[in-house]
Amino acid sequence: MGSGNLSRSLTQLEIDLKIARIDAVLPHLYRRSNPCFLCPRRCGVLRLYGELGECRLPAELRVASVALHQGEEPPISGENGAVNIFFSGCNLHCIHCQNWPVSQYQYGSFHTPRQLAEKILKKKQRGAQTLGWVTPTTQIVHALEAYRLCLLEGFDLPLVHNDGGYEDVEIIELLAGIVDIWLPDAKTRESQVAREIQKASDYPDINRLALAAMVKQADRGETRAVIVRHLVLPDNTADSKNVLSDLYLQFGNRIHLSLMMQYFPFHKTINHSLLGRRITEAEYEEVIDFAVSTGFEKGWVQEYDTETGIPFHCLP
């Protein structure tokens, strides 16, 4: 499928089918949210009674911001940007997270699903091309409630599920027919790296299963595409190559690949022995060359000579 089709507007039939699908899956998700088994951590905490799990989130919906964001891949941002919902909290604890106040310290404010829906609808009026959820994993119930309210108002932007790639397969399957574009990370294929950086030694295995479930939806026509992001880290090109080799072996060009270079030392990695610097242009080019030689044909790379890596360009 060409990238130009990824961000087309929803038809009325697609909107109606999504509403019906959300109505069908919400009862299952309610049951999995208290005790909480919404992510691979499977904390089992009673969030309705104030218990906090790995994500440190209460039962109420907590959102850091709803913003028009233009820094995503071209078919997501388009000309006017994507409406991105930055949910508070995260089920990973990456020491290099560049959004740490939101992910690690749950920065944000409480919303009702109705309040969130109103903000989304207001942002859409500025000409956005897609709606992006950023780490909705453990707040998926309220996220779906808000999205349903938008759909009932005729909201026709495709939904992008942007996550860290540490997702429960059963939840992914429940979201079939609701998510239009999966945008997961593939961070590492080394358990030791995952333990030290993401604080989740099982990340490689969970990530493989999660991506496979997403790609299966694309194969069945239940989602438009899977775009897999990989952030290149300093002194870590060997692991990047392992990630790319594994992705191509599993999926070939059934996925789009997004190679990202905007890492910089921040928060807990400013003085880190390995992560205490930006990657070099040579490191980034080495990973790009490997991706191309491996056989990847669909995807994007970033501009090295900018602080943010924006804009994206198609794979060479």
TAKAUR-V755064 format. One record per pair of residues at least 6 apart in sequence whose ideal C-beta (glycine too) atoms are under 6 Angstrom apart, sorted by the first residue. I is the first residue (numbers start at 1). GAP is how many residues later the second one is. D is the distance in whole Angstrom. If there is no record, write none. Layout:
i:I gap:GAP d:D
i:I gap:GAP d:D
//
This chain:
i:3 gap:72 d:4
i:6 gap:69 d:4
i:6 gap:175 d:6
i:6 gap:218 d:5
i:6 gap:219 d:5
i:7 gap:68 d:5
i:7 gap:71 d:6
i:7 gap:122 d:5
i:7 gap:123 d:5
i:7 gap:151 d:6
i:9 gap:147 d:4
i:10 gap:146 d:4
i:15 gap:136 d:5
i:18 gap:133 d:6
i:18 gap:160 d:6
i:19 gap:132 d:5
i:21 gap:156 d:5
i:21 gap:157 d:5
i:22 gap:122 d:5
i:22 gap:126 d:5
i:25 gap:149 d:5
i:28 gap:146 d:6
i:29 gap:112 d:5
i:32 gap:6 d:6
i:33 gap:108 d:5
i:34 gap:12 d:6
i:34 gap:13 d:6
i:34 gap:14 d:5
i:35 gap:9 d:4
i:35 gap:11 d:6
i:36 gap:7 d:6
i:36 gap:9 d:5
i:36 gap:11 d:5
i:36 gap:17 d:6
i:38 gap:100 d:5
i:39 gap:52 d:4
i:39 gap:98 d:5
i:39 gap:99 d:6
i:39 gap:129 d:6
i:40 gap:126 d:6
i:40 gap:128 d:6
i:40 gap:166 d:5
i:41 gap:13 d:4
i:41 gap:50 d:5
i:43 gap:10 d:3
i:43 gap:11 d:6
i:45 gap:6 d:4
i:45 gap:8 d:4
i:47 gap:12 d:4
i:48 gap:11 d:5
i:54 gap:37 d:6
i:55 gap:34 d:4
i:55 gap:36 d:5
i:55 gap:83 d:5
i:56 gap:33 d:6
i:56 gap:50 d:6
i:57 gap:32 d:4
i:57 gap:81 d:6
i:60 gap:50 d:5
i:61 gap:50 d:5
i:61 gap:78 d:6
i:61 gap:81 d:4
i:62 gap:26 d:4
i:62 gap:46 d:5
i:62 gap:48 d:6
i:63 gap:24 d:6
i:63 gap:45 d:5
i:63 gap:48 d:5
i:64 gap:22 d:4
i:64 gap:24 d:5
i:64 gap:38 d:4
i:64 gap:43 d:5
i:64 gap:44 d:4
i:65 gap:21 d:5
i:66 gap:19 d:5
i:66 gap:53 d:4
i:66 gap:57 d:6
i:67 gap:17 d:6
i:68 gap:13 d:4
i:68 gap:55 d:6
i:68 gap:58 d:6
i:68 gap:60 d:6
i:69 gap:12 d:5
i:69 gap:13 d:5
i:69 gap:15 d:4
i:70 gap:7 d:5
i:70 gap:11 d:4
i:71 gap:239 d:5
i:72 gap:10 d:5
i:73 gap:185 d:6
i:73 gap:227 d:5
i:73 gap:239 d:5
i:74 gap:238 d:6
i:76 gap:6 d:5
i:76 gap:54 d:5
i:76 gap:84 d:6
i:78 gap:51 d:3
i:80 gap:47 d:4
i:80 gap:48 d:6
i:81 gap:47 d:6
i:82 gap:46 d:6
i:82 gap:48 d:4
i:82 gap:50 d:5
i:83 gap:37 d:6
i:83 gap:40 d:4
i:83 gap:45 d:4
i:83 gap:48 d:5
i:84 gap:48 d:4
i:84 gap:50 d:6
i:85 gap:48 d:6
i:86 gap:16 d:6
i:86 gap:48 d:5
i:87 gap:48 d:5
i:87 gap:49 d:5
i:87 gap:52 d:5
i:88 gap:14 d:6
i:88 gap:18 d:5
i:88 gap:20 d:4
i:89 gap:17 d:5
i:90 gap:13 d:4
i:90 gap:45 d:5
i:91 gap:46 d:5
i:91 gap:47 d:6
i:91 gap:75 d:6
i:92 gap:72 d:5
i:92 gap:74 d:5
i:92 gap:106 d:5
i:92 gap:108 d:6
i:93 gap:106 d:4
i:94 gap:103 d:6
i:94 gap:104 d:5
i:95 gap:102 d:6
i:95 gap:173 d:4
i:95 gap:174 d:6
i:96 gap:173 d:5
i:96 gap:179 d:6
i:97 gap:6 d:5
i:98 gap:168 d:5
i:100 gap:167 d:5
i:101 gap:6 d:4
i:113 gap:29 d:5
i:113 gap:32 d:4
i:113 gap:33 d:4
i:116 gap:30 d:4
i:117 gap:29 d:5
i:117 gap:32 d:4
i:117 gap:33 d:5
i:120 gap:30 d:5
i:130 gap:27 d:5
i:130 gap:28 d:5
i:130 gap:30 d:5
i:131 gap:26 d:5
i:131 gap:28 d:5
i:132 gap:28 d:4
i:132 gap:30 d:5
i:133 gap:10 d:6
i:133 gap:28 d:5
i:134 gap:28 d:5
i:135 gap:28 d:6
i:136 gap:7 d:4
i:137 gap:26 d:6
i:158 gap:22 d:4
i:159 gap:20 d:6
i:159 gap:21 d:5
i:160 gap:21 d:5
i:160 gap:23 d:5
i:161 gap:18 d:4
i:161 gap:21 d:5
i:162 gap:21 d:4
i:163 gap:21 d:5
i:164 gap:21 d:5
i:165 gap:19 d:4
i:165 gap:20 d:4
i:165 gap:21 d:6
i:165 gap:42 d:5
i:165 gap:45 d:6
i:166 gap:37 d:6
i:166 gap:40 d:6
i:167 gap:43 d:4
i:169 gap:40 d:5
i:169 gap:44 d:5
i:172 gap:41 d:4
i:176 gap:41 d:5
i:176 gap:46 d:5
i:177 gap:45 d:5
i:179 gap:44 d:6
i:180 gap:44 d:5
i:181 gap:43 d:6
i:181 gap:44 d:5
i:182 gap:32 d:4
i:182 gap:44 d:5
i:183 gap:44 d:5
i:185 gap:44 d:5
i:186 gap:21 d:6
i:186 gap:42 d:5
i:186 gap:44 d:5
i:186 gap:57 d:5
i:188 gap:6 d:5
i:188 gap:51 d:6
i:189 gap:15 d:5
i:189 gap:53 d:4
i:189 gap:54 d:5
i:189 gap:57 d:5
i:190 gap:49 d:5
i:191 gap:10 d:5
i:191 gap:13 d:6
i:193 gap:46 d:6
i:194 gap:6 d:6
i:194 gap:7 d:5
i:194 gap:9 d:4
i:195 gap:6 d:4
i:214 gap:12 d:5
i:215 gap:11 d:5
i:215 gap:36 d:5
i:215 gap:39 d:6
i:217 gap:6 d:4
i:218 gap:8 d:5
i:225 gap:31 d:6
i:226 gap:29 d:5
i:227 gap:29 d:4
i:227 gap:31 d:6
i:228 gap:27 d:5
i:228 gap:29 d:6
i:229 gap:29 d:5
i:229 gap:31 d:6
i:230 gap:13 d:6
i:230 gap:29 d:6
i:231 gap:29 d:5
i:231 gap:32 d:6
i:232 gap:8 d:5
i:232 gap:29 d:6
i:232 gap:47 d:5
i:232 gap:52 d:6
i:232 gap:55 d:5
i:233 gap:30 d:6
i:234 gap:43 d:5
i:234 gap:45 d:5
i:235 gap:39 d:5
i:237 gap:46 d:5
i:237 gap:49 d:5
i:237 gap:50 d:6
i:240 gap:47 d:5
i:241 gap:49 d:5
i:244 gap:47 d:5
i:244 gap:50 d:6
i:248 gap:46 d:5
i:248 gap:47 d:6
i:253 gap:44 d:5
i:253 gap:45 d:6
i:256 gap:42 d:5
i:256 gap:43 d:5
i:257 gap:39 d:5
i:257 gap:42 d:3
i:258 gap:41 d:6
i:258 gap:42 d:5
i:259 gap:42 d:5
i:260 gap:42 d:6
i:261 gap:23 d:5
i:261 gap:41 d:5
i:261 gap:43 d:6
i:261 gap:48 d:5
i:262 gap:46 d:6
i:262 gap:47 d:4
i:264 gap:14 d:5
i:265 gap:11 d:5
i:269 gap:6 d:4
i:281 gap:23 d:5
i:284 gap:20 d:6
i:288 gap:13 d:5
i:292 gap:24 d:6
i:299 gap:16 d:5
i:300 gap:12 d:4
i:301 gap:12 d:6
i:302 gap:7 d:3
i:302 gap:10 d:6
i:303 gap:8 d:6
//
